[in-house]
Amino acid sequence: MAGIDTDPLRHAFGEAMVGFAEQLGAMLIAAGIETHDELAAVATLGVTAVQGYLLDRPTTRHQDWARWDLPDPSKTGSDTSPPIASIWY
């Protein structure tokens, strides 16, 4: 979440989303993490799953399956990924 480390409004929004996800029992993924300071800010909020340019460039789903050494569902005819409740912000 761009600017969560410097913008009090974005930080407050992040806190609210963490609380909301906890109440629902959902996994929260902080998207758009591009700096180490943003990563540190979401970590202090208790977010344990993030994505963004800081960690890696976007990939296709097929590249992800190959990277994780999992069967590609487009080749097996079924999606083997487990259902995960998640909220993206």
C-alpha positions as CSV (number, residue, x, y, z in Angstrom):
1,M,0.0,0.0,0.0
2,A,1.8,3.0,-1.3
3,G,2.6,5.6,1.3
4,I,1.4,3.7,4.3
5,D,4.7,4.5,6.0
6,T,4.3,8.3,5.6
7,D,0.5,9.0,5.3
8,P,-1.4,8.9,8.6
9,L,-4.7,8.3,6.7
10,R,-3.3,5.3,4.8
11,H,-1.9,3.9,8.1
12,A,-5.2,4.3,9.8
13,F,-6.9,2.6,6.9
14,G,-4.4,-0.3,7.1
15,E,-5.1,-0.7,10.8
16,A,-8.8,-0.8,10.1
17,M,-8.3,-3.5,7.4
18,V,-6.2,-5.6,9.7
19,G,-9.0,-5.5,12.4
20,F,-11.6,-6.2,9.8
21,A,-9.7,-9.3,8.5
22,E,-9.1,-10.5,12.0
23,Q,-12.8,-10.3,12.8
24,L,-13.7,-12.3,9.7
25,G,-10.9,-14.8,10.2
26,A,-9.6,-13.9,6.7
27,M,-6.1,-13.7,5.4
28,L,-5.0,-10.1,4.6
29,I,-2.6,-9.4,1.8
30,A,-1.0,-6.0,1.6
31,A,-0.6,-5.1,-2.1
32,G,1.7,-2.6,-3.7
33,I,4.6,-2.8,-1.3
34,E,7.5,-1.0,-3.1
35,T,9.8,0.2,-0.3
36,H,11.4,-1.3,2.8
37,D,9.7,1.4,4.8
38,E,6.2,0.3,3.5
39,L,7.1,-3.3,4.3
40,A,8.1,-2.3,7.8
41,A,4.9,-0.3,8.3
42,V,2.6,-3.1,7.3
43,A,4.6,-5.6,9.4
44,T,4.1,-3.4,12.5
45,L,0.3,-3.6,11.8
46,G,0.6,-7.4,11.9
47,V,0.2,-8.1,8.2
48,T,2.0,-11.3,7.4
49,A,1.4,-11.5,3.6
50,V,2.5,-8.9,1.1
51,Q,3.1,-8.5,-2.6
52,G,4.7,-5.7,-4.6
53,Y,7.6,-4.7,-6.7
54,L,9.9,-4.7,-3.6
55,L,9.6,-8.5,-3.5
56,D,9.3,-9.4,-7.1
57,R,8.0,-8.3,-10.5
58,P,4.6,-9.6,-11.6
59,T,4.4,-13.0,-13.1
60,T,1.8,-15.1,-14.9
61,R,0.0,-17.8,-13.1
62,H,1.8,-20.4,-15.1
63,Q,5.1,-18.9,-14.0
64,D,3.9,-19.1,-10.4
65,W,3.0,-22.7,-10.7
66,A,6.4,-23.5,-12.2
67,R,8.2,-21.5,-9.5
68,W,6.3,-23.3,-6.7
69,D,6.8,-26.7,-8.4
70,L,3.1,-27.4,-8.5
71,P,1.1,-29.0,-11.2
72,D,-0.3,-26.4,-13.6
73,P,-4.1,-26.6,-13.4
74,S,-4.4,-25.7,-17.1
75,K,-2.6,-28.9,-18.0
76,T,-4.3,-31.1,-15.4
77,G,-7.8,-29.8,-15.9
78,S,-8.4,-28.9,-12.3
79,D,-7.3,-26.2,-9.9
80,T,-5.4,-27.8,-7.1
81,S,-5.0,-24.6,-5.1
82,P,-6.8,-24.6,-1.7
83,P,-9.6,-22.1,-1.1
84,I,-8.3,-19.2,0.9
85,A,-10.4,-16.4,2.4
86,S,-8.6,-13.2,1.6
87,I,-9.1,-9.5,1.4
88,W,-7.1,-7.3,-0.9
89,Y,-6.6,-3.6,-0.3
